[in-house]
C-alpha cells in the first residue's frame, strides 16, 4: 500500500457558512503507481453503485481523472455517464485503469463535458507533500464547481536520509 498524497472531500457546501458536508471521500494513493480510491461515506447502499471504487489515473491528467471519476460515480451526470459508457462499457465498475480504458481523445472529450457541468458537488482538495496532483491544481480553474484547495502550509518531518527533522512553511496566519 502506498502513502496517501491527496484527499478530496466531495459533497455540498454548507448553506450558512463555509466548509463542506461530505458524501464521499476520494484519496490518492501513491507508490509504484497512483490510485484514486473513492469511498461513499453514507453506509446506505440503496444509493446505487459500489461503496468503494478504485481508478488508476493517467500521470499527465491525474487530477482531471479524479474529477471525471466524481462526475461518473457521485454526480452521475447522464450525459457524461452515457458518453463514458460508449467508450468503455465498464467505466462505472469498481476498478478502472483509465489509461487502458480510454484513449487520449476520449479522455479529453469527457474532461470537456465535465468542465461544463453546472450541477457538480463541491470539492475540498487537500494536497500533501510530493503529491502527483500538486503541479496540476491550476486545471481546476477550468471547471465551474465550488472548490477549496488546501495545499501544505506547514510540514515537519524526520528525514532518515539527512538524519534530521526538517520544517517547512509557517503556522502563522
Wavefront OBJ file of the C-alpha trace (Angstrom):
o trace
v 0.000 0.000 0.000
v 1.321 3.432 -0.926
v 1.109 6.618 1.041
v -1.827 8.970 0.578
v -0.721 12.224 -1.027
v -4.070 13.940 -1.579
v -7.632 13.743 -0.366
v -10.773 15.232 -1.838
v -13.925 15.588 0.225
v -16.931 15.561 -2.102
v -20.290 16.930 -1.042
v -22.389 20.059 -0.787
v -21.484 23.475 0.579
v -22.989 24.387 3.923
v -25.854 26.830 3.258
v -24.921 29.290 6.054
v -21.127 29.313 6.210
v -18.004 27.839 4.645
v -16.926 24.245 4.638
v -18.460 21.152 3.153
v -20.990 18.482 4.067
v -19.227 15.429 2.590
v -20.918 12.443 0.986
v -17.746 10.847 -0.439
v -14.008 10.824 0.118
v -11.537 10.470 -2.748
v -7.960 9.608 -1.739
v -4.880 9.470 -3.944
v -2.586 6.601 -3.014
v 0.905 6.671 -4.495
v 3.618 4.056 -4.547
v 4.633 2.043 -7.610
v 1.590 3.514 -9.373
v -1.024 6.024 -8.288
v -4.609 5.049 -7.485
v -7.699 7.123 -6.729
v -9.902 5.414 -4.115
v -13.457 6.749 -3.872
v -15.461 5.796 -0.784
v -19.091 6.640 -0.149
v -19.316 7.929 3.428
v -23.022 7.188 3.816
v -23.430 3.491 4.650
v -26.821 3.439 2.876
v -26.158 1.032 -0.023
v -29.526 1.747 -1.678
v -27.950 4.901 -3.146
v -26.686 2.810 -6.081
v -23.217 1.970 -7.240
v -20.400 0.351 -5.307
v -19.384 1.721 -1.888
v -15.677 1.726 -2.876
v -14.245 2.377 -6.364
v -10.591 2.416 -7.459
v -9.219 4.095 -10.585
v -5.633 4.031 -11.804
v -5.239 7.555 -13.244
v -3.007 8.776 -16.010
v 0.108 10.582 -14.767
v -0.469 13.548 -17.080
v -4.080 14.193 -16.042
v -4.438 12.543 -12.638
v -6.486 15.377 -11.144
v -8.876 15.522 -14.103
v -9.213 11.740 -13.926
v -10.330 12.219 -10.307
v -12.863 14.863 -11.354
v -14.148 12.536 -14.084
v -14.446 9.755 -11.506
v -16.578 12.066 -9.349
v -18.755 13.031 -12.345
v -19.426 9.364 -13.094
v -19.766 7.890 -9.595
v -21.059 10.792 -7.490
v -22.696 13.424 -9.721
v -23.960 10.621 -12.010
v -24.368 13.151 -14.819
v -26.385 11.391 -17.549
v -24.516 12.951 -20.488
v -21.031 12.271 -19.115
v -22.011 8.777 -17.993
v -23.545 7.869 -21.382
v -20.527 9.189 -23.261
v -18.113 7.376 -20.930
v -20.085 4.125 -21.258
v -19.942 4.426 -25.061
v -16.136 4.499 -24.781
v -15.798 1.839 -22.063
v -18.791 -0.278 -21.006
v -17.436 -0.967 -17.505
v -16.312 2.599 -16.693
v -18.813 2.709 -13.804
v -17.480 -0.524 -12.272
v -15.415 -0.994 -9.111
v -11.998 -0.751 -10.778
v -10.733 1.076 -13.882
v -7.276 1.666 -15.340
v -8.006 4.969 -17.077
v -5.026 4.812 -19.435
v -6.142 1.399 -20.734
v -9.892 2.098 -20.718
v -9.849 5.452 -22.549
v -7.591 6.883 -25.210
v -6.392 10.492 -25.035
v -9.119 11.882 -27.326
v -11.850 10.108 -25.347
v -10.467 11.390 -22.040
v -10.253 14.953 -23.368
v -13.869 14.797 -24.613
v -15.002 13.605 -21.181
v -12.950 16.253 -19.353
v -14.504 18.915 -21.608
v -18.022 17.706 -20.758
v -17.149 17.746 -17.047
v -15.921 21.349 -17.328
v -19.382 22.427 -18.461
v -21.336 20.704 -15.694
v -23.365 23.118 -13.587
v -24.716 20.551 -11.111
v -21.454 19.275 -9.646
v -20.645 18.562 -5.990
v -18.390 20.852 -4.006
v -14.787 19.672 -3.662
v -12.389 20.296 -0.775
v -8.961 19.267 -2.085
v -6.109 18.665 0.378
v -2.719 18.226 -1.275
v 0.164 16.764 0.733
v 3.954 16.825 0.279
v 5.100 15.297 -3.010
v 1.637 14.675 -4.435
v 1.321 13.854 -8.129
v -1.525 16.367 -8.452
v 0.349 19.314 -6.880
v 1.521 20.547 -10.268
v -1.949 20.133 -11.827
v -4.042 22.234 -9.432
v -4.456 25.136 -11.877
v -6.627 22.890 -14.072
v -9.431 23.360 -11.513
v -9.842 26.931 -12.819
v -11.324 25.405 -15.993
v -14.179 23.807 -14.034
v -17.243 25.528 -12.573
v -17.808 23.581 -9.328
v -17.391 25.070 -5.864
v -13.899 24.142 -4.717
v -11.490 24.791 -1.855
v -7.837 23.833 -2.329
v -5.719 23.249 0.756
v -2.004 22.964 -0.035
v 0.598 22.278 2.640
v 1.250 25.468 4.629
v 3.434 23.806 7.235
v 5.241 20.486 7.413
v 7.616 18.969 9.951
v 9.081 15.534 9.346
v 12.149 13.485 10.147
v 14.378 12.743 7.147
v 16.247 9.442 7.563
v 18.429 10.370 4.604
v 19.557 13.638 6.211
v 19.240 12.268 9.768
v 17.424 15.353 10.986
v 13.999 16.909 11.378
v 13.012 19.252 8.551
v 10.476 22.051 8.932
v 8.908 23.925 6.020
v 6.382 26.729 5.981
v 4.710 28.558 8.810
v 1.747 28.162 11.125
v 1.149 31.901 11.473
v -1.925 33.206 9.696
l 1 2 3 4 5 6 7 8 9 10 11 12 13 14 15 16 17 18 19 20 21 22 23 24 25 26 27 28 29 30 31 32 33 34 35 36 37 38 39 40 41 42 43 44 45 46 47 48 49 50 51 52 53 54 55 56 57 58 59 60 61 62 63 64 65 66 67 68 69 70 71 72 73 74 75 76 77 78 79 80 81 82 83 84 85 86 87 88 89 90 91 92 93 94 95 96 97 98 99 100 101 102 103 104 105 106 107 108 109 110 111 112 113 114 115 116 117 118 119 120 121 122 123 124 125 126 127 128 129 130 131 132 133 134 135 136 137 138 139 140 141 142 143 144 145 146 147 148 149 150 151 152 153 154 155 156 157 158 159 160 161 162 163 164 165 166 167 168 169 170 171 172 173
